[in-house]
Amino acid sequence: MTSLSVETLAAAAEPITSAGNARLGIAVLAGIAVIVLLITRLKVHAFLALTIGSLALGAFAGAPLDKTIASFTAGLGSTMAGVGVLIALGAILGRLLADSGGADEIVDTILARAKGRAMPWAMVLIASVIGLPLFFEVGIVLLIPVVLLVARRGNYSLMRIGIPALAGLSVMHGLIPPHPGPLVAIDALHADLGITLALGVLVAVPTVVIAGPLFSRYAARWVDIPAPVQPAAPQGAAAGNDEAPVHRPRFGATVATVLLPVALMLVKALVDIVVDDKANGVQKVTDVIGSPLIALLAAVIVGMFTLGRAAGFTRARLSVTVEKSLAPIAGILLIVGAGGGFKQTLIDAGVGRMILDLSQHWSVPALLLGWLIAVLIRLATGSATVATISAAGLVAPLASGLPATQTALMVLAIGAGSLFFSHVNDAGFWLVKEYFGMSVGQTLKTWSVMETIISVVGLVFVLLLSLVL
């Protein structure tokens, strides 16, 4: 994803006038309105709508066309470089999991042990554990095949199963280190990692329960859609490639393969925390094997044996399985990339600096101020990480005199604010929409509302803890 440092957002710059702020605010609203209108009314593909909306935003803001194009293409390229390969590797692993029968084995085991009302709780637990060391996008591509199969095989509403899984991933991403946002905020505010982690768990548990299993009851009523079917094989695939596997992979081997990237990234995170010495040989090794790219690539290679060959796949069948996994994600990759381009156009237009400039004059409690700033930057740029980094940089002076527990709570308040109301400028919004086969309106009523619940409920529990600690 496109990264933006605290120094870039908070650096002294030419002051923005009230008229300039008003024009930029109108440009942001106009750009978003163009995207929504093109998608919902004119049925334009989301990739084209995001591209046109980015150009419209630049035009309304008075930016030169060449600068707007440069911002959009830079954001698109950076987003694709950050998540494109990860999505592709996750899609391959997911297809191996599905075609080999490994996903069926996981689903059958889960359905046998957690039925009826327990299923959403089982999904939120699985997602929370898997999401602890994973980037949000990686967690989605690993869990989507299981979510879809559980919904189909158990005859559950897709939202009843999907929302708890998404809530578990999102809460971990925004509140719990070693995710990049919380870690950067901890460093910027000089917070204690152990205290932040402990308080983060106290906030995360009730938050994920409310936004996951409990909210999913209402989300399933608002958007009652069946789980999308598995994508069809591309034209030209040899007949018989979709035949049932000779036998299923074992449950233990399947779970171990899916959790392999989780384990590798968790080892890296633990070594980074314990060793914290870039010159250390062990840390150099774990930095490589624990990077998302290498961890997922390793899982794919291992999966070809533990899933594909264990199911009786020949080399030709494995090759076709990989080919089938890549074709259906082309649209998703373009949409996610265009979402990153729109986000970068917003940032380069000065939206983040405008919000920071305006927020400096507000007289509100420190915890609420951190949350509000993160909320505004999240709404404007679509990036939870950018919102966390920039808000932490602004409120860092306020945290210098706070007790350790209050500083940790400031980190959590900012993290909660960074998750507020994901919409069309967030790459995660388009990932969820495309993977779950929803319309823009349905995604707003489910995913966007869920993110807002996480943000608000997280803030409430942070404020409650601040009263007793």
C-alpha positions in Angstrom: 0.0 0.0 0.0 1.1 3.6 -0.4 2.9 4.7 2.7 2.9 8.3 4.0 5.1 9.3 6.9 4.1 11.4 9.8 6.7 14.0 8.8 5.1 14.3 5.3 1.6 15.0 6.7 2.6 17.1 9.6 5.5 19.0 8.0 5.3 22.8 7.9 3.8 23.9 4.7 2.2 26.9 3.1 -0.9 27.7 5.1 -4.2 26.6 3.6 -6.7 29.4 3.4 -10.3 29.0 4.4 -11.3 29.4 0.8 -8.8 26.8 -0.2 -10.1 24.4 2.4 -13.7 24.9 1.2 -12.7 24.3 -2.4 -10.8 21.1 -1.5 -13.6 19.9 0.7 -16.1 20.4 -2.2 -13.7 18.6 -4.6 -13.5 15.6 -2.3 -17.3 15.4 -2.1 -17.6 15.9 -5.8 -15.0 13.2 -6.6 -16.7 10.6 -4.3 -20.1 11.6 -5.8 -18.9 11.0 -9.3 -17.7 7.5 -8.3 -21.0 6.6 -6.6 -23.1 7.9 -9.4 -21.2 6.1 -12.1 -21.4 2.8 -10.2 -24.9 2.9 -8.9 -26.8 4.8 -11.6 -24.9 4.3 -14.8 -23.6 0.8 -13.9 -20.0 1.7 -14.9 -17.4 -0.9 -13.9 -15.8 0.1 -10.6 -12.3 0.3 -12.1 -13.4 2.9 -14.7 -15.5 4.8 -12.1 -12.5 5.1 -9.7 -10.3 6.2 -12.5 -12.8 8.9 -13.7 -13.5 9.9 -10.2 -9.8 10.5 -9.5 -9.5 12.7 -12.5 -12.7 14.6 -11.5 -11.3 15.2 -8.0 -8.1 16.7 -9.5 -10.1 18.9 -11.8 -12.4 20.2 -9.1 -9.4 20.8 -6.8 -7.7 22.9 -9.6 -4.8 20.5 -9.9 -3.0 20.2 -13.3 -4.1 17.2 -15.2 -0.6 15.8 -15.6 -0.1 16.0 -11.8 -3.4 14.2 -11.2 -2.5 11.5 -13.6 0.9 11.1 -11.9 -0.7 10.8 -8.5 -3.3 8.3 -9.6 -0.8 6.1 -11.4 1.6 6.2 -8.5 -1.1 5.2 -6.1 -2.3 2.4 -8.4 1.3 1.1 -8.9 2.1 1.3 -5.2 -1.1 -0.5 -4.1 -0.6 -3.3 -6.7 3.0 -3.7 -5.6 1.9 -3.9 -2.0 -1.1 -6.3 -2.3 -1.3 -7.5 -5.9 1.1 -10.4 -5.6 -0.3 -11.2 -2.2 -3.8 -11.5 -3.6 -2.5 -13.7 -6.4 -0.7 -16.0 -4.1 -3.6 -16.1 -1.7 -5.9 -17.0 -4.7 -3.6 -19.9 -5.7 -3.5 -21.2 -2.1 -7.3 -20.8 -1.9 -7.9 -22.7 -5.1 -5.6 -25.5 -4.0 -7.5 -25.6 -0.8 -10.8 -25.8 -2.6 -9.9 -28.2 -5.5 -8.0 -30.7 -3.4 -10.9 -31.1 -1.0 -8.9 -29.5 1.9 -11.5 -26.8 2.3 -14.2 -29.4 2.5 -12.3 -31.2 5.2 -12.0 -28.0 7.2 -15.7 -27.2 6.7 -16.8 -30.7 7.6 -14.8 -30.6 10.8 -16.0 -27.2 11.8 -19.6 -28.0 11.0 -19.3 -31.2 13.1 -18.1 -29.4 16.2 -19.8 -26.0 15.9 -23.4 -26.0 14.6 -26.2 -23.6 14.6 -25.7 -20.5 16.7 -22.1 -21.5 17.6 -20.9 -21.1 14.0 -20.6 -17.3 13.9 -18.6 -17.5 17.1 -16.3 -20.2 15.7 -15.7 -18.0 12.6 -14.8 -14.9 14.7 -12.4 -16.9 16.8 -10.7 -18.4 13.8 -10.4 -15.0 12.1 -9.1 -13.3 15.2 -6.4 -15.9 15.7 -5.4 -15.9 12.0 -5.7 -12.2 11.8 -3.3 -11.5 14.7 -0.1 -11.5 12.7 -1.6 -11.1 9.2 -2.2 -8.0 7.1 -5.9 -7.6 6.5 -5.7 -8.3 2.8 -3.7 -11.5 3.4 -6.2 -12.7 6.0 -9.1 -12.1 3.6 -7.7 -14.1 0.8 -6.9 -17.0 3.2 -10.3 -17.0 4.9 -12.6 -16.4 1.9 -12.7 -20.0 0.6 -13.6 -21.3 4.1 -16.2 -18.6 4.7 -17.9 -19.3 1.3 -17.9 -23.1 1.8 -19.2 -22.9 5.4 -22.0 -20.7 4.2 -22.9 -23.0 1.3 -22.5 -26.3 3.0 -24.2 -25.2 6.3 -26.9 -23.3 4.5 -26.1 -20.1 6.4 -26.6 -16.5 5.3 -23.3 -15.3 3.8 -23.4 -12.2 6.1 -24.0 -14.4 9.2 -20.7 -16.1 8.6 -18.8 -13.5 6.7 -19.3 -10.5 9.1 -17.8 -12.3 12.1 -14.7 -13.3 10.1 -14.3 -9.8 8.7 -14.7 -8.3 12.2 -12.1 -10.5 13.7 -9.6 -9.5 11.0 -10.4 -5.8 11.1 -10.1 -5.5 14.9 -6.7 -7.2 14.9 -5.6 -4.9 12.1 -6.5 -1.7 13.8 -5.9 -2.4 17.5 -3.4 -5.1 18.1 0.3 -5.0 17.5 2.3 -6.3 15.7 0.2 -4.8 12.9 2.0 -1.8 11.3 -0.5 0.9 12.3 -0.5 0.1 16.1 3.3 -0.4 16.1 3.9 3.0 14.4 1.6 4.7 16.8 3.3 3.0 19.8 6.6 4.3 18.5 5.3 7.8 17.8 3.7 8.2 21.2 6.5 6.3 23.1 3.9 3.9 24.5 4.7 0.7 26.3 4.2 -2.3 23.9 3.2 -4.7 26.7 0.7 -2.4 28.3 -0.8 -1.5 24.9 -1.1 -5.2 23.9 -2.8 -6.1 27.2 -5.3 -3.2 27.0 -5.8 -3.8 23.3 -7.0 -7.3 24.1 -9.4 -6.0 26.7 -10.8 -3.6 24.1 -10.7 -6.0 21.2 -12.7 -8.9 22.8 -16.0 -7.0 23.5 -15.6 -5.0 20.3 -15.3 -8.0 18.0 -18.2 -9.7 19.8 -20.5 -6.8 19.2 -19.4 -6.0 15.6 -19.1 -9.7 14.7 -21.6 -12.3 15.8 -24.1 -9.9 17.3 -24.2 -7.4 14.4 -24.2 -10.3 11.8 -27.7 -11.1 12.9 -28.9 -7.7 11.6 -26.5 -7.7 8.6 -28.0 -11.0 7.5 -31.5 -9.5 7.5 -30.5 -6.3 5.6 -28.4 -8.2 3.0 -29.7 -11.8 2.5 -27.6 -13.1 -0.3 -26.3 -16.7 -1.0 -22.6 -17.4 -1.0 -21.1 -16.9 -4.6 -20.3 -20.2 -6.4 -16.8 -21.2 -7.2 -15.6 -19.4 -10.4 -15.8 -21.6 -13.5 -12.8 -22.9 -15.3 -11.5 -20.7 -18.1 -12.2 -21.6 -21.7 -9.7 -24.1 -23.1 -9.2 -26.0 -19.9 -9.0 -29.7 -20.5 -12.0 -31.8 -19.8 -12.0 -33.7 -16.6 -9.8 -31.2 -14.6 -12.7 -30.4 -12.3 -13.3 -34.0 -11.3 -13.3 -34.9 -7.6 -10.0 -35.5 -6.0 -8.9 -39.1 -5.4 -9.0 -38.5 -1.7 -9.0 -35.5 0.6 -5.9 -34.2 2.3 -5.8 -34.8 6.1 -7.2 -32.2 8.4 -4.0 -31.6 10.3 -1.9 -31.2 7.1 -4.5 -28.9 5.6 -4.7 -26.6 8.7 -0.9 -26.6 9.0 -0.6 -25.5 5.4 -3.1 -22.7 5.8 -1.4 -21.6 9.0 2.1 -21.8 7.7 2.3 -18.1 6.6 0.6 -17.1 9.9 3.3 -19.0 11.8 6.2 -17.5 9.7 5.0 -14.0 10.1 4.3 -14.4 13.8 7.9 -15.7 14.3 9.1 -12.6 12.5 7.0 -10.3 14.7 8.2 -12.0 17.9 11.8 -11.9 16.9 11.5 -8.2 16.0 10.0 -7.5 19.4 12.5 -9.6 21.4 15.7 -9.1 19.5 15.2 -5.7 18.0 18.6 -5.6 16.4 18.7 -5.4 12.6 22.3 -6.6 12.6 21.4 -9.8 14.4 21.6 -12.9 12.1 18.4 -14.5 13.4 16.4 -11.4 12.8 17.8 -11.1 9.3 16.6 -14.6 8.5 13.1 -14.1 10.1 12.8 -10.7 8.3 13.0 -12.7 5.0 11.0 -15.8 5.7 8.4 -13.8 7.7 7.7 -11.2 5.0 4.1 -11.7 3.6 5.4 -12.4 0.1 7.8 -15.2 1.1 5.5 -16.6 3.7 2.6 -16.9 1.3 4.9 -18.2 -1.5 6.2 -20.9 0.9 2.6 -21.9 1.8 1.7 -22.2 -1.9 4.8 -24.4 -2.6 4.1 -26.6 0.4 0.4 -26.7 -0.5 1.2 -28.2 -3.9 2.4 -31.3 -2.0 0.2 -31.3 1.2 -2.9 -30.4 -0.7 -2.5 -31.1 -4.4 -0.3 -34.2 -4.5 -2.0 -35.5 -1.3 -5.3 -35.4 -3.3 -3.8 -37.3 -6.2 -3.2 -34.3 -8.5 -0.8 -34.8 -11.3 1.6 -32.0 -12.3 -0.7 -31.1 -15.2 -3.6 -30.9 -12.9 -1.7 -28.7 -10.5 -0.7 -26.4 -13.4 -4.4 -26.0 -14.4 -5.4 -25.4 -10.8 -3.0 -22.5 -10.6 -4.1 -21.1 -14.0 -7.8 -21.3 -12.9 -7.0 -19.4 -9.7 -5.5 -16.3 -11.4 -8.1 -15.6 -14.1 -11.0 -14.7 -11.8 -9.0 -12.2 -9.8 -8.1 -9.9 -12.7 -11.1 -7.6 -12.0 -10.4 -7.6 -8.3 -6.8 -6.5 -8.8 -7.8 -3.7 -11.2 -10.4 -2.4 -8.8 -8.1 -2.6 -5.7 -5.3 -0.8 -7.7 -7.7 2.0 -8.8 -8.9 2.4 -5.2 -5.2 3.0 -4.3 -4.9 5.5 -7.1 -7.9 7.4 -5.9 -6.5 7.4 -2.3 -3.2 8.8 -3.5 -4.9 11.5 -5.5 -6.7 12.6 -2.3 -3.5 12.6 -0.3 -1.5 14.5 -3.0 -4.3 17.1 -3.3 -3.6 18.0 0.3 -6.7 16.5 2.0 -4.7 15.0 4.9 -2.9 18.3 5.6 -6.2 20.2 5.4 -7.8 18.0 8.1 -4.7 18.2 10.3 -4.6 22.0 10.0 -8.3 22.4 10.9 -8.1 19.9 13.8 -5.3 21.8 15.5 -7.8 24.4 16.7 -10.3 22.0 18.3 -10.6 22.0 22.1 -11.5 18.4 23.0 -10.1 15.7 25.3 -6.9 14.1 24.1 -8.3 10.6 23.6 -11.3 11.9 21.7 -9.1 14.3 19.6 -6.9 11.4 18.5 -9.9 9.4 17.5 -11.6 12.3 15.6 -8.4 13.1 13.7 -8.0 9.5 12.7 -11.7 9.3 11.7 -11.4 12.3 9.4 -8.2 11.2 7.7 -9.7 7.7 7.3 -12.8 9.1 5.6 -10.7 11.3 3.3 -7.9 8.9 2.3 -9.4 5.5 2.9 -6.3 4.2 4.5 -6.3 3.0 8.1 -2.6 2.9 8.3 -2.2 6.5 7.0 -4.9 7.6 9.4 -3.1 6.0 12.3 0.3 7.4 11.4 -0.8 11.0 10.8 -3.1 11.2 13.9 -0.3 9.8 16.1 2.1 12.3 14.8 -0.3 15.2 15.5 -1.2 14.2 19.1 2.3 13.0 20.1 3.0 16.2 22.1 -0.2 15.6 24.1 1.0 12.1 25.1 4.4 13.2 26.5 3.1 13.9 30.0 0.5 11.1 30.2 0.8 8.0 32.4 1.8 4.8 30.6 -1.7 3.4 30.6 -3.2 6.7 29.2 -0.6 6.7 26.5 -1.5 3.1 25.6 -5.1 4.1 25.5 -4.3 7.0 23.1 -2.8 4.4 20.7 -6.0 2.4 20.9 -8.2 5.4 20.4 -6.3 6.3 17.3 -6.5 2.7 16.0 -10.2 2.6 16.6 -10.7 5.9 14.7 -8.7 4.6 11.8 -11.3 1.9 11.1 -14.3 4.3 10.9 -16.7 3.8 7.9 -14.8 2.2 5.1 -16.2 3.4 1.8 -15.3 3.7 -1.9 -11.8 5.2 -1.4 -10.7 2.1 0.6 -9.1 -0.8 -1.2 -10.5 -3.1 1.6 -14.1 -2.0 0.6 -13.6 -3.3 -2.9 -11.9 -6.5 -1.8 -15.0 -7.3 0.4 -17.4 -6.2 -2.3 -15.9 -8.4 -5.0 -15.1 -11.4 -3.0 -18.6 -11.6 -1.5 -20.4 -10.7 -4.7 -22.2 -7.7 -3.3 -23.3 -4.4 -4.8 -21.9 -1.1 -3.6 -25.1 -0.4 -1.5 -25.0 -3.9 0.1 -21.3 -3.4 1.0 -22.1 -0.1 2.6 -25.0 -1.6 4.7 -22.8 -4.5 5.9 -19.0 -4.0 5.7 -19.1 -0.2 6.2 -21.5 -0.3 9.1 -19.5 -3.1 10.7 -16.3 -1.0 10.5 -18.2 2.0 12.0 -19.4 -0.2 14.9 -15.8 -1.4 15.5 -14.6 2.2 15.6 -17.3 3.6 17.9 -17.5 0.6 20.3 -13.7 0.5 20.5 -13.7 4.2 21.5 -16.4 3.6 24.1 -14.3 0.9 25.8 -11.2 3.0 25.6 -12.9 5.8 27.3 -14.4 3.5 30.0 -10.9 2.1 30.7 -9.5 5.6 31.0 -12.0 6.3 33.9 -10.6 3.4 35.9 -6.9 3.3 35.0 
